[in-house]
Amino acid sequence: MSDEQATRRPRMTAQQRRESILAAATEVFAETGYQRGKTSAVAQRVGVSEPVIFQNFGTKAALFAAVVTRHADQVCAWLDRLTAQRVSVAGLLAAALDPTHVEHIHDAGTIGALFAEASTLTGEPEIEAAAHRANQRIAGALTNLLEQGRRAGELRADLDTESGAWWLLSLAASQKFRRAAAPETIEARLAKTTLEFFIGNEH
């Protein structure tokens, strides 16, 4: 065996190649956004030629849609694990609604920024469909978590958990609007109001 053969990296499987592209694409799109993100930058991070990206995903839009779906899978899996572990739902809500957390939920480089952009892109049917499915699935997983908290007596007994899930997602999605237009104290007040509603007067 030659020295070159000995030091050559093992050839990736098709699935490993796809995952490496998705991981690199996540970084690029989260940092620069979909419009400015380039498939050439993704290829460079993976260490392949740009045509390899298109061989695996077809179009830039399809790649972005796959990134959204991949992270929806991860978010739903995380929420499902929390539900199965019967963690304190009230405690999770308090942490998620903490103003210092909410303030940075859409910062450049975060998954929140990626989801926020996916939900506002128009004219890209693949991305619109992926964002719609992602939001529906995450809302469903979040509904299950809230339902666990309701049954455990942590949340108000009459809580509509599905509308509660969408309330939380909407609250996160509108953070940029509040940052631009609302008083600085609004996040803390919204967190307090939301927690009081979810937990109820009996706690």
N, C-alpha and C positions, 0 to 999 in steps of 0.2 A: 504493500500500500504506500503511495507517495505521501510526502508531507502535506501536499495540498488536499489530498483525500482525507487524511487523518484529522485536519483542522476544519474541514468543511462542516458547516452546521447541518444537522439532520433536516431532511426535506419535510416541510409542513404538510399535514393532511389538508384536504379541501376545507374542512370545518375549522381547523386551526388558522388557516389563511384568512378565512372569512371573519373569524373572531378578532384577529390582529388588525384587520382593516376597520372593523367596527370600533375597536378601542381607540385607534388613531383618529378616526373620523369624529368620535365623541369629543376628543381634545380640541381638534381644529374647529368644529362647529360651535362648541361651547365658548371658545376663546374669541372667535371672530364673527360668529353668526353664519346663517345659511348663505346669504347673498354674497358675502365677502369670502367665505370659506372656499378653498380651492381643492379639487381632487388631486392636483399635483402635490399640494402640501401633505395630504393624507398619504399619498404614495411615498413621498420622501420619508415620512416618519416610520412607515412600515419597512422601507428598504426595497421597494419594488418599483417597476415602471408604471406610469399612469394607466396604460391600457389594461393592466392587471386589475385595477379598481373597476373598470367598466366591464371586464370579463365576468367579474363576480357579482356586480350589482346592476349593470346596464346603464343607469343614469345617475347623475348627482342627486336628483330628487328621490330616486329609489334608495340610494345610500342613506340619505337623511331620514327617510321614513323608517328604514331598518334600524337606525340608531334610536329613534323614538320608541319603536316597538321593543327593542332590547332593554331599554331602561324602564319601560313600563313593566316588563317582565320582572325586573329586579325589584322595583318598588312594590309590586303586588306580592312577590315572594317574601319580602321583608315584612309587610303588613300581615301576611298570613302567618308568619312565624310568631309575630307579637301576639296575634289572636290565639294561636295554639298554646303559647306560653302563659296566657292569662296574666299579662303584665297589668300594671295600674294604668287604666285608660285616662283617668283624670290627671295623673302625673304626666303622661305623654302629651296630653293636650296643653297643659301648662308650659311644658318645655317647647312645644311646637309654636305656641303663640307668643313666646317671649319676644319682646320688641327687638332685641339685639339679633335674634335669629331671623325674624321676618324681614327686617331691614335689608338683609344681605341675601335673601332667597333667590333673587334674580341677578346677582352680580355676575360679571363676565367670568367665564371659566367654570360656572356651576351647572349642574344638571337642571336646576330651576330655570336658568336662562334659556337652555335648549328647549324645554317644554313650553315656556312662555312664547318663544318665537314660533314654534310649530303650531300653536293654537291661533296665531294671528296671520299666518301665511295664506294668501289666496292665489288662485290661479295655478296651483300645483295639486291636482287631484290625489296623487299618491300620498303626499304629505298631509293634506286635509283629512283623508281617510284614516291615516295612521294616528294622527292627533286625536280624532274623534274616538277611535277604538281605545287609545291609551287612557283618555279621560274617563270613559265609561268603565273600563276595567279597574282603574285606580279608585274611582268612586265606589265601585262594588266592594273592593277589598276594605276600603275605609268604612263603609257601612257595616260590614261584618265586625270590624274592630269596635265600632261604637255600640253595636248591638250587644257585644260581650260586656262592655262597660255598663250598659243599661241593665242587663240581666243580673250583673254582679252587685247592682245597687249603687255603683259609683256615679252614675248619671241619672238624670231625672227619669222617673218611671214612664212618663208620657212622651218621651223624646221620639220624634220621627227621625230615625237614624239615617234614612236615605237622604232626606232633605238636609240633615245635619252634615252629612259627608259633602254634599254639594256646596253648602255654606262655607265649609272650611276650604274647599278647593277654590271657590270664588274669592274668598278673602285673600288667599295667597296670590291668585292671578291678578288682583287689582292693586297689588302693593306699589307698583310703579306709578300708578295714578295718584295714590295717596302721597308718595314721596314728592311728587311734583306740585301737588295742590293743597295738601292738608297741613294743619298745624303739626309741629314737631311732637306734641304730646298725644296725638291721635292713636298711635299704635298701642301704647299702654292702656288707653281707655277702651279701645276696641277689644284688646285681649281680656280685660276685666269684664266687659259686657258679655263677650262670647262665653267665657268660662262660667259666669253666673247663669247664663241661659242653659248651657249644657248640663251643669251640675244641679241646678234647681235650688229652691229655698230650703229644702229639707236637709241639706248637708252643711 
